[in-house]
Amino acid sequence: MLDHQQQQCVDNIAFILLDQLLAQTDATFTGYQKLKTQIAQCVIENKVITLLLPAFPCKTNNLDKVLGYKPDLGEYRVLQKFVNAIRDIQSVYSPGVMFYIFSDYHTFSDYINVDLEHHYTYSDELRNMVENMNASDCLKIINFEHFSAFDDLNEYQYFNGLKQRFGDAEYERDFARLKQHDNAMHHTYLGLKKFMHQDQKYALAPLSYKKRRERLALMAKGMMVQGRALDNFLNTHLSHAIRLSIHEHPMQGKKYSLFLFDERSFKTPWHTCVLFDACRGEFIIDTQANHKQREGVIIPVMHQGTLWCLLRFNIEDANEAQLMREVKATLQTEQFGLTLESHHGCSLTALPQAQVSQLVKAFSAVCLKGFNPLPQASFWSSWFAGNHALLPEEYVRSSTLAEPSWYGLKTPSTSIARRYSYTDMTPDEWAIYCSSSPLKVNLLDASLAALCLNGQASGWLKNTIVQYDDTATYPVIMSGDWGMNLRWSPSLAQHISSSTEIDNINQVANVLTPILECSQVQHVFDLQLGDILLVNNHTVLRYGVLSETELAVRQPYSVNSPWQPHNKQPSSEHLQESPA
């Protein structure tokens, strides 16, 4: 029997899975109860919860669908979603969770026409992504090579070895008869034929119509036979795991379907690619061919030499739109630090500031290089402001030379901070214009830093309030509309105001230092004359001192912002600055 605390833990874990991962298609109460029973068995024994997802074989060979054979932003966003769920479970259940992704490449390798080398590159790059989230201990990419049942086979023998050792010979032999008398099986068979006809169209193109039909029939049957063998293998060797699936299943307690992306559809990153629509501010998952048919300016984005994702802009002027298509876009890390570099004199004024602001929300920092110089240097702040107002210069000046922090800790003044909430007085975005000598700007990815923390430590830090001065008290991990983000300035922190687990500032520093020293969290932008760097104030921390430079901070959008006309205070109070 579960005691009250254990029952609450089971309910919390089940809610996290249902809220963040499970599709809940055709859900039944029995299926929900089975899920809770599986969780409860682990909680009673204080054991790690095991999740198992057969998926992520390799990129399809069809370049109408994908950008290349390596993982890209699609895979990263899915893995990020998994790690978020893992962290939340860790925060409510100390043994945590082990999430196994079982790569099913070898299960279907004879039918998908992808080189073994590409498969291993794909899996290794996935592991690198997981390592960059500091989650290699709880999210693992595995294959047959990790099981002793296949120790005597090499990588070229796994396909046949699976069939011979775990296959269902009767199912294969009677396949045609069974298909005729099982509507669901027949539906799956036809769906596979249709899918493979599209997915393998270039591999099948040299065949005659008759040979192509025969090959598709063989593929569909073979994949169903191999799928049965894989089920038998996983049920034998990982029977204790909660089984997840990328395919649609009724939620009846056997397999739990996942939506890999935020949208409620069964799309996979190895058959699609990601486009960020700067007009709508959305990540769109579709095939490369469909993305390139969209109206507007489509720009490819590179990351470490890999075609990573696509961007879409709406540029009204036809000449500027053509110049914009020649802009080079790169990312510093998987989803941070976008640089747009124009080599052909694209005008900054032709680039809608609202669309750039959407990029800042999505990629945290955006650097614009090589765009046509403005008629006057002062014009850049007007472009940055767009239809909104900027903070008065006197508020920005004191914070420019402040210790590492974020705008909201040192800006506005202490007197204003006493009367307004964090969301009312904290800007969404700030920017730097390099008007003279080269400039280095050092930033920290506050979102990734929070994600890299073990969920239990993250839970402690969410409940740890740090005192910075008389009025500035903030949790170390702040959660809200921007997700979970680190809010930390060690040189300005005075003491712990309240915490359930942590007694002093040094303990906070000991937890955070290993994360903040990771290269994937630290970013340096080298700005040259005319460059503009725009930064998301909620997902980024500054580290290092900014030199004197042209800096602008956009006012908060809140109707209760201190700078709204109806909230204006006497000028003497406006000029009061917080101690630096």
N, C-alpha and C positions, 0 to 999 in steps of 0.2 A: 504493500500500500504506500501511496505517496503521502507525505505530510504536506502541510499547507505551503511551506516554502518551496518544496519540490514541485508541487502542482502549479504554483505561480511561475516557476522556471520553465516548465513544459509549455504553459500557455504563451509565455513570452517568446520562446523559440519558434513555436508553431506560427505565431503572428508574424515574426520576422520573415519566415520562409514564405508565407502566404502573401505578405505585403510586398516583398522585394523580388521574389524569384518565381513562384509557382503560378502557372497560367490559370488554374482552376476551371478548365473546360469540362463541362458536364459533371460538375462536382457532386458528390453524394456525401451524406453524413457518415456513411460507413467508411468512405475513403478518408475523410477528415479524421475520424476516430483512429483509423489504422496509422495515419501519420503521427498522431499524438502518442499512440502506443509505442511506436518505434522510438520516438524521442524519449518517452518515459523509461523505457528499458535502459537507455544509456544514463539517464539522470539518476535512477535508483542505484546503479552500480558506479556512479561518478566516472563514467567512461567518455572518451571522445566520441562525438557524433560523427558518423561517416556518411558523406554524400558522394554519389557516384554518377558521373555523366559521360556516357560514350559519345564522343564528338571530336571536333577539331582534327580531322584527318590530314588535310592539306588544302591549298587553294585549288579550285577547279582549273582545268587547262583552258577553259573558255574565256578569252580576254574580252569578250563582249560583256562579261559579268564583272570581272575583277580587274584590279590594277596591275597585278603581278603575282608571283608565286610566294612572296614573303608575307607574313602578317602585317597588317597596317592598322589604321585608326579603328576600324571595325572590331578587330580582335581585342585591341586595347580597351575599348569601351565596355566590351562584354566582360573581360577579366576584371576590370575595375568594378563593375556591378557585382561580380562574385565576391571580390575582396571586401566591398562595403558590407555585404550581408554577413560574411565571416566575422568581420570586426564587431558588428552589432551582436552576433551570437556570443562572441568572446566576452563582451561587456556584461552579459547577464548569466553566463555559464562558464565558470573558470576552466574546466577541462577543454572547452572550445570545440572546434569542428575540424575535421580533415576532409577537404574537398578534393576528390580524385577526378581528373579529366582523363578518361581512357581513350587515347587516340585510336580510332577505328580504321586507320589507313590500311593496315595489313588485312583487315577483314574483307575489304572490297577492292584491294589493289589490282586484281586482274581485270576489273571493269572500268576503272576511272582514268587510265592512261596518264598517270603522273609518275615522274621519275622518283625512285627511292631517295635520291639525294635531295630533291625538293621537299619531300616529306620530312626528312631529318632536319633540314634547314628551318622549315616551318616550326617544328616542335621546339628546336633550340631557341628560336626567336621568341616563342611564347614563354619559355622559361625565363628568358632575359626580362621580358615585361613583368612577369610575376616577381622576379628578384628586385626590380626597380621599385616595386610596391612593398618591398620587405615582407613578402608573404610566402616565400618558398617553403616555410615550415608547415604551412596549412593549406596550400593550394599546389597540387602536384600534377604534372603531365606524365602519364605512365603509358606503357605499352606491353606487349607480350614479353618483351625482353626482361621485364621486371618480375616475372613469375617463373618459378622452378619447373612448372609443367612444360615449358618450352626451352629449357636449358640445352637440350640436345639438338635443337634446330637453329639454323642461321636465319638471318632476316629475309632471305628469299624463300624460305620454307614455311613461314608462319601461315600464309594463306591456306595451303593444303593441310598443314598440321592442325589448324583449327577445325577444318571440316572433318578430317579423319578422326580426331580425338574427341570432339565435342558436338559433331554434327548429328542430325536426325536422319538416318538413311531412309527410314520409312516415309518421312515427310517429303524427302526429295523424290523418292520413287513414285509416290502417289500424288505428286504435286498437281498434275493436270486434273485428276478426279476431285481432289480436295478443293481446288479452285472453283470448280463448277458448282459445288454444293455449299460454299461458304461465301456469302456476299461481301463481307468485310475483307476477306482475303483476296477476292476477285478485284475489289475496288483498289486495294493496295497495289496489286499487280499492274493494273492499268495506269495508276498514278505514277508508278516507277517507270513504266515504259515511256509515258509522256515526258516525264522529267528528264530521263536520260537521253531522249531524242533531242531535247533542247540543249542539255548540258554538254553532250558529247558530239554536237553537230559537226564540228571540224574533224574530229577523229573518224566519224562515220561517213563523211562526205565522199571519199573515194569509192565507197561500196555502191553496188547497184541497189535499186529499190528493194528487190527481193532479199538480197543479202543483208541490207540494213534492217529490214523487219525481223529477219531471223536473229540477227545479232542483238537487237533490242529485246526480243523475247528471252534470249539466253541471259542477257544482263539482268532483266527484271527477276527471273526465276532464281538465278545465281545469287543475287543480292538478298533475296528473301531467305534462301537456304543458309547463306552465310550469317544473316542476321539471327536466325534461329540458333545456329552454332555459338555465336557470340553470347546470346542470352544464357545458353547452357553453361558456358565457361564462367561468365560473371556470377551466375547464381551459385556456382560451385565454389568459387574462390573469394567472392566478396558478398556472401549471402547476408551479412549483417548490415550492409549499406542501405541507405535510403536511395532508391533508384530514380534518377532524373532522366528526362528525355527531351530532345529537341523537336520531337514529333508530337502531333496532337493525340492525346489519349484521354479517355474519360477518367476523372479523378476517383478511382475506386480502390486505391490502396496498393496497386501493383507498381505502376510507373507514374511519376508526377511530371507533367509537361512544363516546359519553361518557355517564356518569351525572352529571348536573349537580349533584345533591345527594349527600349522604353515603350515603343509602340506595340500594340497588342496584335502581333502577327508572328508566324513561325518563319522568320527570316534568319539566315545564318551569315556570318561575316566571310565565310569561305566561298560563298556564291554571290556576294554583293560587294559594294564599296560604299564609302561614306562621302556625302557632300554636305558641307555646311552652307546653308542659304543665308547670306548676310542681310537679305531683305526681310526675311521672316524670323531670323534668329533661331533657326532650327537645324539640327542634324537630321538629314534625310538618308534613309537606307534604301538603295535600289541598285540595279545593274549599271555598269559604266555606260553602256549604250543608251539607256534611258536617261541617265544624268546629262549626257552630252547633247541630248535633243531638247533640253530645257532652254527657254529663252534667257537672254542676258549674257553676261561675260562669265565664262567658266575657266578657272585657273587651277592647274595642278599644284599640289603642295608636296615638297620633298622633305624627308627626314632621314638623315644619315645615308643618303644615296638611294633610298627607297621611295617610290611613288606612294604617298601616304594617304592622301584624301584629295577632295576637290573643293573649291570655293566657288560660290556664285554671287555676282554683283549685278546690280541694275544701274548702268551708266547711260544717261540720256543722250549725251553728245556722241555721235557715231565715230568721229575721229578719236576722241578720248577713249571710247570703248575699245577701238582697235589697239591703241597704245596700252590699254589696261590688260589686254589679252597676252601681251608680251612681258608683263611683270613676273618676276621670279619670286616664288613663295617658298619659304623654308620654316621648319619648326626646330627649336632647340632640343626639346624632348618630346615625348609622345603626344602631349596635349598642352604644352606650355611654350610661350615665347615664339610667336609668329612674326617673321620678318617679310615685308613686302618691299622688293627692290626694283625700281624702274631704271632701265638702261636707255630708254628712248624718250625721256622728258615728259612723262605723263604728268598732268597738272594735279596738284593736291586739291584744288578747288573742285575738280571734276569728280573726286572721290567723295561720295556722300558721307558726311560725318556720322550720321545715324547708323549707316551700315558698318563703318569702322568700329563704332561703339558695340555693336553686336559681336564683332570679332573679339573685342576686349573681354566681353562676358564669357565667350567660349574658350579662349586661349590665354586668358589672364594678362598677357602683355603683348602688345603689338608695336613693332618698330617699322617706321616708314622711312625708306632710304631712296635717294636719287630722284625724288619727285621735283618738279620744276620749282625753283626758289620763288618764294612769295614776293610781291612787289615791295612790301615792307615787312621786316621781321615781326613786328607787332601784330600783323594780320593772323598769325598762326593761332593766337589765343581766341580770336573771334571765330575762326574755323572750328577749333576744338569745342568751344561753348555751344555752337550750333544754335538751337532755339532755347537754350537754357543759360542760366547765369553762372558766373564763376565766383568762388570765394573772394572776398576783399583781400587785397594784397597784404594788408597788415597781419592777417591771420596765417597766411602761408609763409611769410618771411621767417617767423620764429621757428617754425617746424622744419624749414629747409635744412637748417644746420643742427637739428636735434639729433639725439642718439637714435639708433635703429628702432623703428616703430612703424606705425601706420597712421594715416590721417584719421583722427578720431581719438587717438591717445594724447597727442600733443596739440591737436586743433579740434575745437575752438578753445577759448579761454576757460579757465576754471570756473569763473562766475556763470558762464553760459551752461557749462556742463552740469551745474547744480539743478538747472531748471528743465532740461530737455533729455529725452531718452536717447539711447545710442543710435537708433535708426533715424531719429529726427536730425541729429547733428553730424552723422558720419557720411562723408561723400562716397559715391560709388566709384569714382574714377579720377585719376590725376594724370598729368602729362608733363613731359620735359621737351623743350626745344633747344637743340644744340646750336647756339648762335655764334660761337667763336672757336676756341680750341677743342680738340678731341676730349671726350668725356666718357668716363666709365661709370656705369650705374649697376649696383649690385642688388639683386632681388632674391627673395626666398619664395618658393612655391608653397604657400601655406596650406593649400588643399592636399597636396601630395604628402606633406609633412604629417598632417593629421591622419591620412590613410595609412601611412607607414607604421604608425603606432599600433602595438597590440591592443585589441579591443578593451581588455581589462584596464590597461594603463590609460587608454583614451577615456574610458568611463570615469576614472578617478579625476582626470584633468578637466573634464566637463563640469565636475562638481567642485573644482578648486578655484576659488576666487582670489585673484591677486590684487593687492593694493598698490597703486602707482603714485597717487598723491591723495589729497584730501577727498577728492570726488571721483577719481578715475579708478574704478574697481571692475575688473573684467575676468570672466572665466578663461582659463588657458586654452581650452578648446571651445570655440563658439559655434553653435549650430543654428541654422536658420534657413532662409530662402536660398542661400548660396552653398548649402551643404555644411559639412564640418570643416572648420578652418582654424588653424593655429593663430592665436593672438598673444604674442609673447615678446617682451622687450626686457631682457635680463638686466641691462645696466640701469634701467629706470624702475624696476620692481623694488618695492620696499619690504613687504612682508605678505604672508598669507592671511587674507581676511577671513576666509572660512574654507574648510575642506573636510571630507569624510575620511580620507586616507593619508593625506600629505600634511606634514607638520611645518616645513620651512622651505624657503626659496631654493636652497641647495638641492633638495630632493627633486624639485621640478627640473632644475638644470641637469641633474644626473639622468633623468628620463629622456630629456629632449636633445641633449648634446649629440649622442650618436646619430640621431636622425638628421639634425641640422647640419652635420658635417658630411652627409652623403652628397656626392656630386650631382645626383639627379634632382636634388632639392635646391641647390645653389645655381644661380644664373648671373652671368655678367653680360651686359650690353655695351659694346664699344660704339659710341655715337660720334659721327663726324659732322662737319658743318652742314646745317640744313636738315639733319635727321630729327625725327620726332618719335618719342617713345610714349605710348599710352598704356596705363597700368590700371588693372582692376584692384580697387582698394580693399575689397572684401576677401580676395583669395591670394593676396600677395603681401609679404612683409619686405620693408627695406632693411638692408644691413650695410654697415659702412656709412660714412657721413657724406652727404651730397655737398659738392662745392657750389659756389655762387653760380647760378644758372637761371635760365628763364623757365619758370615752373608755373603751372596753372592747376587749380583744383576745382572740379565742378561741384556746385552746390548740391546738397541732397535734394531729391525730388519730393520729399515729404511736405505735405501741406503745412505741417507744424515746424518746419525748419526755422532755426533762429534767424535766418536771413530773409524770410518772407516779409514783405512790407508790413503786414499786420503784427509782426513780432519784433520789429526793430526797437533797439534799446538806445539810450542816450549815447552820444559819440564817445564820451569818456569811458564808458564801460566797454564799448566796441574795441577800444585801443588796448584794453588790458590783456596782457599776454600771460600764458602759463609759464612757470619756471622751467628753463631748459636745462 
